[in-house]
Amino acid sequence: MPSPLPGMDPFLESQGFWLDFHTKLLTYCSDAMNAALPGHYAALIGERISLVDLTGESLAGFRPDVSIVREERVSVPPQEQGAVATLEPVAVPLARKDLDEVPERWIEIKRLPDLALVTAIEILSPTNKSGLGRGQYLQKRRELLDQPVHLVEIDLLLRGQRLPMGAHLPPGDYYAFVSRAEKRDSSDVYAWSIRRALPAIPIPLSPPDPDLSLDLAAVVARAYDQGRYHRLIRYSDPLDLPLASEDQNWLRALVAQESNRSGFPA
C-alpha cells in the first residue's frame, strides 16, 4: 500500500523508522541506477560506522577494521627505583555514555574497468545534519569537492541544519544538490515542499555520457511499500517536526481523507 502523502512521508522521520528506510532507499536507488547505467559504470554502496550516544550526537567516525594504539612510557625518578610505592585510591564516579553503532552509507558510481570514482551520492541521515557527525560529514564533503568528482546530496529530512552554501537556499522542505566536477563555483539546487511529488534528480556521469535520471518518487514508493510502513506508522500521533502550521493542518486533513476513502490506518 502506498503512503497517503503525494511526496515524502515525514512520519518516517518523526516515528524513528529513518534508519531502516534509509537502508532500503539506498539499496533501491543503487538497483535503479544499475538498471539504467551504461555498461561501463557500476553503482556501489559504501559504508563506515559512527559511534553515537543515545541523544543521536555522533562521537566518532571510523572504519571498523583499523585501530591505532599509542604506548605511553612513564619515567620513574631514580630515588624511587627499586622501591615499592603504595598509594591509597580515591573513588571517582565514572562518566559513562551509552554508545551505539550507526552505519553511514552512500552510493558511489564508478567507471569500469578501473573503478575510478565518478559520482558520489549522499542521502543525508540525521547524524550528517547535527552534532559532531555534521562536522565529520562536512569534512568528507570538502574532500569530495576538492576532487574531480560529481557530488549529489539529497536531503529528505526536516530536522537538522541544512548544507552550508554561499547564498540563501530557495524555500522548500526537501532539497537535492547537484555539484558538477566541471562547475565547482556553484551547485544546482532542487527544492520542493512537502505537498509536492518527489522529483527526478539528474545524476552526472563522465563526459560525453548524458546525465542519468534518478526517479525519487519511484524508489521512495518502493522502499515504503517493501518496508510495510503503512502497517507500522501511527498517523494519528502528533508530528514532532519543524513544519509550518498550515502544512501540519494540510497533512492531518489529507491523512484523514485518505483513511476515510480507502481504509488507510490512521
GINORRA-V763989 format. One record per run of one state. SS is the DSSP state (hx for helix, st for strand, lp for the rest). FROM is the first residue (numbers start at 1). LEN is the number of residues. If there is no record, write none. Layout:
BEGIN
ss: [SS,SS]
from: [FROM,FROM]
len: [LEN,LEN]
END
This chain:
BEGIN
ss: [lp,hx,lp,hx,lp,st,lp,st,lp,hx,lp,st,lp,st,lp,hx,lp,hx,lp,st,lp,st,lp,st,lp,st,lp,st,hx,lp,hx,lp,hx,lp]
from: [1,11,15,18,37,41,54,58,63,78,81,99,112,116,124,126,129,131,146,150,156,174,180,188,193,200,204,212,216,227,229,233,245,263]
len: [10,4,3,19,4,13,4,5,15,3,18,13,4,8,2,3,2,15,4,6,18,6,8,5,7,4,8,4,11,2,4,12,18,4]
END
